[in-house]
Amino acid sequence: MDLTPPQLSPEPATNSRSPSLPDPAPPPRELTQSNAMRAFFGPFGLRALWSLLLYFAILGAIAGGVFAIGHVVHVYRDHAAAAAALKAGKPAPPPSKSFFANRDGKEPQPVSALILGEGIAFLLYLLVSWLMALIERRKLSVFGLGGAHPIRRLLMGAVWGLAAISLLILTLHSFHFLTFDARLDHGPSVLYFGALLLFGFLLVGLLEEYSFRGYIQFTLTRGLVSLGNRISPPHARTIAFWIASFLTSAIFLAAHTQNNGENALGLFQVFLAGVLFVIALWRTGSLWWGIGFHMAWDWGQSFLYGVPDSGLLTQGRLFTTHASGNPLFSGGTVGPEGSVLCIPIFLLAIAVLFFTHPSPQPPMELPGSSLSPPAQDSAQDLPHSSSAPA
């Protein structure tokens, strides 16, 4: 008899997990990174708060450098003028005004200062917007200078802007609130100053529309979409746009408080003009109509009719004028923009926009952008519109 004890099989593992099953895989690295970076990135790429902080940091750094260089050039020019006067045995000339200095309204603004100051400032904003477009992987044209038929929209805005300021001037003159004293320019100088100032006020329109309703408007709008979804998901994009528009119009008003000739009514009308320009952006899908209106309105005031623009006069204006009667209606030293009669003019321009443009609305992203949110994203992350896709 074989007394060899039988070979016993191994004890089953006491671990509840079968040894034949693989260990659970760690969470994907991409998912971990996604959760960690959620505070910085959303469905539209870099979140709006960080984009704006970076935008203003770059803007401040470059603007500081430009002002520093301008100050050095200004001081060197004054020292050179003083040295030349000393060498010639003449008294040193008084210090000249910097191109960046605020004008006090006591003397007309030189055309060269207008063109150089506005041109440098616009190129500065354009450069910073271009850098942000590279960082955010967007097309520069999405910040308001794209859209269909830019030249036609610019010219249409200019036609309506010139018509609006002409109607206001005609009203003031008809009711004896504005008097034309004399004509200053004749012959070729009219064409010379007219063309130079038209170019200068084109730069003004580009600068003011792009700086307030370009990158900042676009970024605030995409950043406020989540708030719009909490209020009304079907109208989230519309809500976000108009909250952003209120903020940019308020900033537009605050910037004009630096004009020495403004008063409370004039500042209110600056705010109303800001509303007009954001409605133009909403109805036309770009800044070009507003740039054209802004250019022609300022050119009509400062050159064609020779009236103060926010209390400031410009070199090369065609007429000298003065306000008469109650400043509430005449605008006083502020100019026609300080008249209460300017309000219905702006309201009429808003009505023109609603009746002449189909409201394509500015896009959240240009078609084909690498950052356009995919169709499968959740509704709470995507902009909505009852009239146009985001």
BELCOR-V662407 format. One line per field, one symbol per residue. ss: DSSP state (~ for helix, > for strand, _ for the rest). psi: psi as a letter, one per 20 degrees, with the letter a starting at -180 (. if undefined). A space follows every 50 residues. Layout:
ss: ???
psi: ???
//
This chain:
ss: ____________________________~~~~~~~~____>>__>>_~~~ ~~~~~~~~~~~~~~~~~~~~~~~~~~~~~~~~~~~~~_____________ ________>_~~~~~~~~~~~~~~~~~~~~~~~~~~___~~~~______~ ~~~~~~~~~~~~~~~~~~~~~~~~___>>>>>>____~~~~~~~~~~~~~ ~~~~~~~~~~~~~_~~~~~~~~~_~~~~~~~~~~~~~~~~~~~~~~~~~~ ~~~~~~_______~~~~~~~~~~~~~~~~~~~~~___~~~~~~~~~~~~~ ~~~~____>__>_>____>>>>>___~~~~_~~~_~~~___~~~~~~~~~ ~~~~~~__________________________________
psi: pojpqqoqqqpqpiphppiipqqpqqqqhhgghghhjhihqaikbpqhgh ggggghggghgghggghgghgggggggghghhhhhghikqqpqqprpqhi qpqiihqqpqhhhgggghgggghghgghhgghhggilrphiikijcrqlg gghghghgghghhghhgggggghhjkipppgqphqqbhhghghggghggg ighgggghghhhkdggggggghhjhhghhhgngikgggggghghhgghhg hgghhiiiphjqaghhhhhgghhhgghhhggghijrigghggggghghgg ghggikqqokipqqpjqhqqrqqqaphhhhibihahijqhihghghhghg hgghiiqjmhqpqhqqpiqijppqhjqqhiiqqqpiiqq.
//
